[in-house]
Amino acid sequence: MSGAHISTQGLVLREVNYKEADKILTVLTAEGGRRTVKARGCRRKGSPLAASAQLLVYSDMTLFEYRDHFTLNEAESLQQFWHMKSDVVKLSLASYFAEVMEAVAVEGRPDPAALSLILNALYALDQLNKPLALVKAAYELRLMCLAGYEPLVDACAVCGVSEPEQPRFHLTEGVLHCASCRVGEGDDLPLTTGAVAAMRHIVYGNPKRLFSFQADGDSLARLGRACEQFLTTQLDRGFRTLDFYHQWGN
């Protein structure tokens, strides 16, 4: 049985050296979600695949599929995010974004919203003068929404008041509630009204304006803790790249 050629766009989420000159890539593609792709000879000097077979490079790709295995035949890089990669802190955060995306993306299932999210987040790190904590929190919470873990933050989950008194966010249940309203077992975190407004923007707002919000220092810090711990609680795991990012004092 002959194979098939597939034209797509993809972002490299992970690269692993294989044999003497190859790589095994984890690629988030437009047409088929997460793909495991072999890039033959890409580590040889002068390889036309070298530029695209790098972590966090977005490219036009031609894949050859045979018996559910994919090989990178041709590629032309579209975005390499050079400015972001020149900053070790931004690069460590972007690597965390990639590791989380790899954890939630499904092999073979198209998810254009997820691809758009991570590309927009990388663009924000590369080109926009946004606080890293803001970009990180927005990415984490929005990705959880896309992965099926959308929290309920429009009102207190117990009494229904739209502006909870001394608002708290329950990490296990994924709901907003008043400090005096008990939700159940598990940890919750205190928020400010500014943090609540930011969470509502991220969850319910226009995805094209995901990073278009502001929060004061305390609200942003509380938002950041809530989004990170919600993600790690729901996925029930830690991330090596997140630990590395925190080593830089973030």
C-alpha positions in Angstrom: 0.0 0.0 0.0 1.4 3.4 -1.0 1.6 6.3 1.5 0.1 9.8 1.3 1.5 13.3 1.3 -0.1 15.8 3.6 0.5 19.5 3.4 0.0 21.3 6.7 1.4 23.9 9.1 2.9 22.8 12.4 4.7 24.0 15.5 7.4 21.9 17.0 6.6 21.2 20.7 9.5 18.8 21.4 12.6 17.5 19.6 14.6 14.4 20.4 17.9 13.4 18.6 17.6 10.0 16.9 20.4 8.0 15.4 23.3 9.9 13.9 21.5 12.7 12.0 17.7 12.4 12.6 15.2 13.8 15.0 11.9 12.7 16.4 9.6 15.7 16.6 6.3 16.2 18.4 4.4 18.7 16.2 1.1 20.4 16.8 -0.4 20.5 13.3 -3.3 22.4 11.8 -4.8 19.3 10.1 -4.3 16.6 12.6 -3.5 17.9 16.1 -0.5 16.4 17.7 1.8 14.3 15.4 4.9 12.4 16.0 7.2 13.1 13.0 10.6 11.7 12.0 12.9 14.3 10.4 15.5 12.3 8.6 18.9 13.8 8.1 17.9 17.2 9.6 21.0 17.3 11.8 23.4 17.1 8.8 25.1 20.3 7.7 23.1 22.0 5.0 19.9 20.0 5.5 16.9 21.8 4.1 14.9 20.5 7.1 17.3 21.9 9.8 15.6 25.2 10.4 12.1 23.8 10.8 13.1 20.8 12.9 13.8 23.0 15.9 11.8 23.5 19.1 9.2 26.3 18.9 9.5 26.8 15.1 6.3 27.2 13.1 6.5 26.0 9.5 4.7 25.0 6.3 5.3 21.2 6.2 4.8 18.3 3.8 4.5 15.1 5.7 4.6 11.6 4.3 2.2 9.2 6.0 2.6 5.5 5.8 0.9 3.1 8.2 0.2 5.8 10.7 3.8 6.9 10.8 4.8 10.4 9.6 8.0 11.6 8.0 8.9 15.2 7.3 9.6 15.5 3.6 9.7 19.3 3.1 9.5 22.3 5.3 9.7 26.1 5.2 9.8 28.0 8.5 7.2 30.7 8.9 8.0 32.0 12.4 11.1 31.2 14.5 10.4 33.7 17.4 14.0 34.9 17.5 13.5 37.8 19.9 11.8 35.5 22.5 14.5 32.9 22.1 17.3 35.4 22.9 15.8 35.9 26.4 16.4 32.8 28.6 13.4 33.6 30.9 11.0 34.0 28.0 12.4 30.9 26.3 11.9 28.9 29.5 8.3 30.1 29.7 7.7 29.2 26.1 9.1 25.8 26.7 6.6 25.3 29.5 3.8 26.3 27.1 5.0 23.7 24.7 5.2 20.9 27.4 1.7 21.7 28.7 0.3 21.7 25.1 1.9 18.3 24.4 0.3 17.0 27.6 -3.2 18.0 26.6 -3.2 17.8 22.8 -4.6 14.6 21.3 -2.8 12.6 18.7 -4.6 12.9 15.4 -7.4 15.1 16.6 -7.5 18.6 14.9 -7.6 21.5 17.3 -7.1 24.7 15.5 -8.1 26.8 18.6 -5.2 25.2 20.6 -2.7 25.9 17.8 -3.9 29.5 17.6 -3.6 29.9 21.3 0.0 28.8 21.6 1.0 30.8 18.5 -0.6 33.9 20.0 1.1 33.3 23.3 4.5 32.9 21.6 3.9 36.1 19.6 3.0 37.9 22.8 6.3 36.8 24.3 8.2 37.6 21.2 6.6 41.0 20.2 4.3 42.4 22.8 5.4 44.3 25.9 3.1 42.3 28.3 4.0 41.1 31.8 5.1 37.5 31.6 2.8 36.7 34.5 -0.2 38.0 32.5 0.7 36.0 29.4 1.3 32.8 31.5 -1.9 33.0 33.4 -4.0 33.7 30.3 -2.4 30.9 28.4 -2.9 28.4 31.3 -6.5 29.2 32.0 -7.5 29.4 28.3 -5.8 26.1 27.5 -7.7 24.5 30.4 -11.0 25.7 28.8 -10.0 24.3 25.5 -9.0 21.0 27.1 -12.4 20.5 28.7 -11.7 21.9 32.2 -13.5 25.3 31.8 -14.1 26.8 35.3 -17.3 28.4 36.5 -16.4 32.0 37.3 -19.5 34.0 36.4 -20.9 33.9 40.0 -20.6 32.2 43.3 -21.2 28.5 42.7 -23.1 28.2 46.0 -25.3 31.3 46.6 -25.3 32.7 43.0 -24.2 36.2 43.8 -22.5 37.7 40.8 -19.8 39.5 42.9 -18.8 37.1 45.6 -17.7 38.5 49.0 -14.0 37.8 49.6 -13.9 35.7 46.5 -12.1 32.4 46.4 -11.4 29.9 43.7 -11.7 26.2 44.3 -8.9 24.3 42.5 -10.5 20.9 42.5 -14.1 21.9 41.6 -13.0 24.8 39.4 -15.6 27.2 40.7 -15.7 30.7 42.2 -17.3 31.1 45.6 -17.7 33.5 48.5 -15.4 32.9 51.5 -18.4 32.1 53.6 -19.9 29.6 51.1 -18.4 26.2 51.4 -17.9 24.2 48.3 -16.4 20.9 49.3 -13.1 19.2 50.0 -9.9 20.4 48.4 -7.9 23.6 48.3 -9.0 27.0 47.3 -7.2 30.3 46.9 -8.2 33.9 47.7 -8.7 36.3 44.8 -9.3 40.0 44.4 -12.1 41.6 42.4 -9.4 42.4 39.8 -8.3 38.8 39.6 -11.9 37.7 39.2 -12.4 40.2 36.4 -9.3 38.9 34.7 -10.4 35.3 35.0 -13.8 36.2 33.4 -12.0 37.9 30.5 -9.9 34.9 29.9 -12.7 32.3 30.1 -15.6 34.2 28.5 -13.9 36.9 26.4 -13.0 37.1 22.8 -10.0 34.8 22.2 -8.5 37.4 19.8 -8.2 39.8 22.7 -7.0 37.2 25.2 -4.0 39.3 26.5 -5.8 42.6 26.3 -6.5 43.1 30.0 -4.7 44.8 32.9 -4.4 43.9 36.6 -2.6 45.5 39.5 0.3 43.7 41.1 -1.6 41.9 43.8 -4.4 40.9 41.5 -2.0 39.6 38.9 -0.1 37.6 41.5 -3.3 36.0 42.8 -4.5 35.3 39.3 -1.1 33.7 38.4 -1.2 31.4 41.5 -4.8 30.4 40.8 -4.3 29.6 37.1 -1.1 27.6 37.6 -2.4 25.6 40.5 -5.7 25.0 38.7 -3.8 23.6 35.7 -1.5 21.3 37.8 -4.4 20.2 40.0 -6.7 19.3 37.1 -3.9 17.5 35.1 -2.6 15.9 38.3 1.1 16.4 37.4 4.0 18.8 37.5 6.1 20.1 34.6 9.9 20.1 34.5 9.9 23.3 32.4 7.7 25.0 34.9 10.2 24.2 37.7 13.0 25.6 35.5 11.0 28.8 34.8 10.5 29.3 38.6 14.2 28.9 39.2 14.6 32.4 37.5 12.5 33.9 40.3 9.2 34.0 38.6 
